[in-house]
Amino acid sequence: MAHFAIVGPGHAGSTLAGALKAAGHLPVGVWGRSLQTAQQLAEKLHTPVYTQPSAALSSADWIFFTVPDTLIAPVAERYARSGLILPHSVFIHLAGTWGPHILPAGWPRLALHPCVSLQGFDQSLQQAPLVAEADAPAAKVAAERIAASTGAHLLRFPGTDRATYHALCALTANLVPALLQKIAMQLRSLGFTFQEADELITSLLDSGWRAVRTKGATGFTGPLVRGDVQTVQHHLSALQNRAPGLAACYRQLSQLLLASLSEVSPAQEEKEGKNGTSSALANSLPL
Ligand SMILES: NC(=O)c1ccc[n+]([C@@H]2O[C@H](COP(=O)([O-])OP(=O)(O)OC[C@H]3O[C@@H](n4cnc5c(N)ncnc54)[C@H](OP(=O)(O)O)[C@@H]3O)[C@@H](O)[C@H]2O)c1
């Protein structure tokens, strides 16, 4: 059992605090920018609330700086300079973009990025991937204890290109759902209920990704793969009328799919005796 402090009581801070408390760890306090927002989390944790560094920090084994990414370095620096934090405390942030080194030197530092959309106190972290980069053995041990006690799955950050890593996470977690939400709205405007739209999207997404995950680019299906130019033309004119933004996405993503297909199709086309079909297809599409 460890003592933990949360600095930044938003989505991430609340989710982590809930999972740590459920795992038997003890909160020493919640630090917020204003008492009002911090109070809600503090009440759930039955712990005091603060807006400035305070003596309670000295009993924290783990201090989580769950503030917006750009505030992590200045806020953690201010807390470090308070002189209230003991040398054994591990400084932790959850941002995907940064490694541990944006936290102040002099303490074990840990970047622990939950690869999951964090929504609040009652969300479990069971099976959630936590991508960790530690700069000291004590920070590594903290990551292992947090993952083991919450049921999360610890992964080591494998390289140095955190900006690309986090951009890919944002594409998957934020931008693809933004596209799916627009698709759901269009399905509803065609007359489907919300539940029906959700069922259609989930079925298509699950089966489509499962096929590509297991078979690579040969798992793609649909009119582009079949070379059905007329169907693609129908799609584009329908979308252009109803939702020009989706038509633009359709064009852009079609280019991406065609590029993936062209990587596999030469061998396949040779086998089927129709050399050059995929590039001819790419040229004839209204993209
Ligand atoms: N949400 C996710 O799905 C997710 C997933 C992975 C990683 N993360 C990471 O988690 C971190 C927090 O993101 P979030 O989504 O939880 O953001 P958020 O919901 O906006 O929460 C940020 C919290 O920090 C507080 N805060 C701002 N300045 C502060 C200060 N000087 N002292 C104390 N608290 C302060 C804010 O208070 P106010 O309410 O008063 O503004 C707010 O409660 C980021 O590094 C992010 O990259 C988030």
Ligand as a Chemical Component Dictionary entry (heavy atoms), coordinates in Angstrom:
data_LIG
# 
_chem_comp.id                   LIG 
_chem_comp.type                 NON-POLYMER 
_chem_comp.pdbx_formal_charge   0 
_chem_comp.three_letter_code    LIG 
# 
loop_
_chem_comp_atom.comp_id 
_chem_comp_atom.atom_id 
_chem_comp_atom.alt_atom_id 
_chem_comp_atom.type_symbol 
_chem_comp_atom.charge 
_chem_comp_atom.model_Cartn_x 
_chem_comp_atom.model_Cartn_y 
_chem_comp_atom.model_Cartn_z 
_chem_comp_atom.pdbx_ordinal 
LIG N1  N1  N 0  -8.069  12.485 -20.252 1  
LIG C1  C1  C 0  -7.435  11.476 -20.843 2  
LIG O1  O1  O 0  -8.057  10.614 -21.492 3  
LIG C2  C2  C 0  -5.936  11.321 -20.692 4  
LIG C3  C3  C 0  -5.355  10.123 -21.146 5  
LIG C4  C4  C 0  -3.983  9.951  -21.006 6  
LIG C5  C5  C 0  -3.219  10.952 -20.429 7  
LIG N2  N2  N 1  -3.799  12.116 -20.014 8  
LIG C6  C6  C 0  -2.949  13.153 -19.406 9  
LIG O2  O2  O 0  -3.427  13.536 -18.142 10 
LIG C7  C7  C 0  -3.096  14.912 -17.895 11 
LIG C8  C8  C 0  -4.370  15.666 -17.495 12 
LIG O3  O3  O 0  -5.303  15.595 -18.570 13 
LIG P1  P1  P 0  -6.879  15.671 -18.265 14 
LIG O4  O4  O 0  -7.561  15.134 -19.469 15 
LIG O5  O5  O -1 -7.191  15.106 -16.941 16 
LIG O6  O6  O 0  -7.079  17.268 -18.222 17 
LIG P2  P2  P 0  -8.253  18.042 -17.478 18 
LIG O7  O7  O 0  -9.481  17.207 -17.396 19 
LIG O8  O8  O 0  -8.331  19.379 -18.131 20 
LIG O9  O9  O 0  -7.718  18.219 -15.982 21 
LIG C9  C9  C 0  -6.635  19.029 -15.657 22 
LIG C10 C10 C 0  -6.812  19.440 -14.211 23 
LIG O10 O10 O 0  -5.657  20.186 -13.795 24 
LIG C11 C11 C 0  -6.105  21.249 -12.992 25 
LIG N3  N3  N 0  -5.103  22.298 -12.901 26 
LIG C12 C12 C 0  -4.768  23.210 -13.842 27 
LIG N4  N4  N 0  -3.775  23.997 -13.362 28 
LIG C13 C13 C 0  -3.489  23.546 -12.125 29 
LIG C14 C14 C 0  -2.578  23.966 -11.115 30 
LIG N5  N5  N 0  -1.760  24.984 -11.300 31 
LIG N6  N6  N 0  -2.562  23.269 -9.943  32 
LIG C15 C15 C 0  -3.381  22.225 -9.752  33 
LIG N7  N7  N 0  -4.291  21.805 -10.659 34 
LIG C16 C16 C 0  -4.337  22.463 -11.815 35 
LIG C17 C17 C 0  -7.384  21.707 -13.669 36 
LIG O11 O11 O 0  -8.136  22.492 -12.780 37 
LIG P3  P3  P 0  -9.417  23.337 -13.276 38 
LIG O12 O12 O 0  -10.521 22.336 -13.292 39 
LIG O13 O13 O 0  -9.577  24.387 -12.220 40 
LIG O14 O14 O 0  -9.084  23.885 -14.633 41 
LIG C18 C18 C 0  -8.022  20.359 -13.975 42 
LIG O15 O15 O 0  -8.737  19.883 -12.861 43 
LIG C19 C19 C 0  -2.449  15.438 -19.179 44 
LIG O16 O16 O 0  -1.059  15.382 -19.039 45 
LIG C20 C20 C 0  -2.908  14.443 -20.235 46 
LIG O17 O17 O 0  -1.999  14.339 -21.314 47 
LIG C21 C21 C 0  -5.144  12.323 -20.122 48 
# 
loop_
_chem_comp_bond.comp_id 
_chem_comp_bond.atom_id_1 
_chem_comp_bond.atom_id_2 
_chem_comp_bond.value_order 
_chem_comp_bond.pdbx_ordinal 
LIG N1  C1  SING 1  
LIG C1  O1  DOUB 2  
LIG C1  C2  SING 3  
LIG C2  C3  SING 4  
LIG C2  C21 DOUB 5  
LIG C3  C4  DOUB 6  
LIG C4  C5  SING 7  
LIG C5  N2  DOUB 8  
LIG N2  C6  SING 9  
LIG N2  C21 SING 10 
LIG C6  O2  SING 11 
LIG C6  C20 SING 12 
LIG O2  C7  SING 13 
LIG C7  C8  SING 14 
LIG C7  C19 SING 15 
LIG C8  O3  SING 16 
LIG O3  P1  SING 17 
LIG P1  O4  DOUB 18 
LIG P1  O5  SING 19 
LIG P1  O6  SING 20 
LIG O6  P2  SING 21 
LIG P2  O7  DOUB 22 
LIG P2  O8  SING 23 
LIG P2  O9  SING 24 
LIG O9  C9  SING 25 
LIG C9  C10 SING 26 
LIG C10 O10 SING 27 
LIG C10 C18 SING 28 
LIG O10 C11 SING 29 
LIG C11 N3  SING 30 
LIG C11 C17 SING 31 
LIG N3  C12 SING 32 
LIG N3  C16 SING 33 
LIG C12 N4  DOUB 34 
LIG N4  C13 SING 35 
LIG C13 C14 SING 36 
LIG C13 C16 DOUB 37 
LIG C14 N5  SING 38 
LIG C14 N6  DOUB 39 
LIG N6  C15 SING 40 
LIG C15 N7  DOUB 41 
LIG N7  C16 SING 42 
LIG C17 O11 SING 43 
LIG C17 C18 SING 44 
LIG O11 P3  SING 45 
LIG P3  O12 DOUB 46 
LIG P3  O13 SING 47 
LIG P3  O14 SING 48 
LIG C18 O15 SING 49 
LIG C19 O16 SING 50 
LIG C19 C20 SING 51 
LIG C20 O17 SING 52 
# 
